[in-house]
Amino acid sequence: MDRTNRTHWHKRFGRHIGALCLYFFKFLVFA
């Protein structure tokens, strides 16, 4: 597997998880 491609995937995945966690956190706070 290409290292640059793997890094890009990890960066994209991490960004998605960060947004999801932030949304979940806001849901817990406002719930």
Chimera marker file (.cmm) of the C-alpha trace (Angstrom):
<marker_set name="trace">
<marker id="1" x="0.000" y="0.000" z="0.000" r="1" g="1" b="0" radius="0.5"/>
<marker id="2" x="1.241" y="3.464" z="-0.856" r="1" g="1" b="0" radius="0.5"/>
<marker id="3" x="2.385" y="5.421" z="2.180" r="1" g="1" b="0" radius="0.5"/>
<marker id="4" x="1.098" y="8.755" z="0.875" r="1" g="1" b="0" radius="0.5"/>
<marker id="5" x="-2.296" y="7.234" z="0.109" r="1" g="1" b="0" radius="0.5"/>
<marker id="6" x="-2.438" y="5.624" z="3.535" r="1" g="1" b="0" radius="0.5"/>
<marker id="7" x="-1.560" y="8.921" z="5.237" r="1" g="1" b="0" radius="0.5"/>
<marker id="8" x="-4.227" y="10.752" z="3.249" r="1" g="1" b="0" radius="0.5"/>
<marker id="9" x="-6.817" y="8.122" z="4.204" r="1" g="1" b="0" radius="0.5"/>
<marker id="10" x="-5.854" y="8.331" z="7.857" r="1" g="1" b="0" radius="0.5"/>
<marker id="11" x="-6.034" y="12.114" z="7.796" r="1" g="1" b="0" radius="0.5"/>
<marker id="12" x="-9.441" y="12.049" z="6.121" r="1" g="1" b="0" radius="0.5"/>
<marker id="13" x="-10.724" y="9.362" z="8.482" r="1" g="1" b="0" radius="0.5"/>
<marker id="14" x="-9.448" y="11.217" z="11.535" r="1" g="1" b="0" radius="0.5"/>
<marker id="15" x="-11.164" y="14.391" z="10.364" r="1" g="1" b="0" radius="0.5"/>
<marker id="16" x="-14.450" y="12.550" z="9.915" r="1" g="1" b="0" radius="0.5"/>
<marker id="17" x="-14.199" y="10.968" z="13.360" r="1" g="1" b="0" radius="0.5"/>
<marker id="18" x="-13.394" y="14.366" z="14.882" r="1" g="1" b="0" radius="0.5"/>
<marker id="19" x="-16.536" y="15.885" z="13.379" r="1" g="1" b="0" radius="0.5"/>
<marker id="20" x="-18.622" y="12.925" z="14.517" r="1" g="1" b="0" radius="0.5"/>
<marker id="21" x="-17.287" y="13.136" z="18.089" r="1" g="1" b="0" radius="0.5"/>
<marker id="22" x="-17.931" y="16.887" z="18.155" r="1" g="1" b="0" radius="0.5"/>
<marker id="23" x="-21.523" y="16.347" z="16.992" r="1" g="1" b="0" radius="0.5"/>
<marker id="24" x="-22.056" y="13.641" z="19.621" r="1" g="1" b="0" radius="0.5"/>
<marker id="25" x="-20.552" y="15.851" z="22.334" r="1" g="1" b="0" radius="0.5"/>
<marker id="26" x="-22.877" y="18.728" z="21.399" r="1" g="1" b="0" radius="0.5"/>
<marker id="27" x="-25.814" y="16.311" z="21.473" r="1" g="1" b="0" radius="0.5"/>
<marker id="28" x="-24.909" y="15.225" z="25.018" r="1" g="1" b="0" radius="0.5"/>
<marker id="29" x="-24.546" y="18.835" z="26.167" r="1" g="1" b="0" radius="0.5"/>
<marker id="30" x="-27.819" y="20.093" z="24.686" r="1" g="1" b="0" radius="0.5"/>
<marker id="31" x="-29.794" y="16.933" z="25.463" r="1" g="1" b="0" radius="0.5"/>
<link id1="1" id2="2" r="1" g="1" b="0" radius="0.2"/>
<link id1="2" id2="3" r="1" g="1" b="0" radius="0.2"/>
<link id1="3" id2="4" r="1" g="1" b="0" radius="0.2"/>
<link id1="4" id2="5" r="1" g="1" b="0" radius="0.2"/>
<link id1="5" id2="6" r="1" g="1" b="0" radius="0.2"/>
<link id1="6" id2="7" r="1" g="1" b="0" radius="0.2"/>
<link id1="7" id2="8" r="1" g="1" b="0" radius="0.2"/>
<link id1="8" id2="9" r="1" g="1" b="0" radius="0.2"/>
<link id1="9" id2="10" r="1" g="1" b="0" radius="0.2"/>
<link id1="10" id2="11" r="1" g="1" b="0" radius="0.2"/>
<link id1="11" id2="12" r="1" g="1" b="0" radius="0.2"/>
<link id1="12" id2="13" r="1" g="1" b="0" radius="0.2"/>
<link id1="13" id2="14" r="1" g="1" b="0" radius="0.2"/>
<link id1="14" id2="15" r="1" g="1" b="0" radius="0.2"/>
<link id1="15" id2="16" r="1" g="1" b="0" radius="0.2"/>
<link id1="16" id2="17" r="1" g="1" b="0" radius="0.2"/>
<link id1="17" id2="18" r="1" g="1" b="0" radius="0.2"/>
<link id1="18" id2="19" r="1" g="1" b="0" radius="0.2"/>
<link id1="19" id2="20" r="1" g="1" b="0" radius="0.2"/>
<link id1="20" id2="21" r="1" g="1" b="0" radius="0.2"/>
<link id1="21" id2="22" r="1" g="1" b="0" radius="0.2"/>
<link id1="22" id2="23" r="1" g="1" b="0" radius="0.2"/>
<link id1="23" id2="24" r="1" g="1" b="0" radius="0.2"/>
<link id1="24" id2="25" r="1" g="1" b="0" radius="0.2"/>
<link id1="25" id2="26" r="1" g="1" b="0" radius="0.2"/>
<link id1="26" id2="27" r="1" g="1" b="0" radius="0.2"/>
<link id1="27" id2="28" r="1" g="1" b="0" radius="0.2"/>
<link id1="28" id2="29" r="1" g="1" b="0" radius="0.2"/>
<link id1="29" id2="30" r="1" g="1" b="0" radius="0.2"/>
<link id1="30" id2="31" r="1" g="1" b="0" radius="0.2"/>
</marker_set>
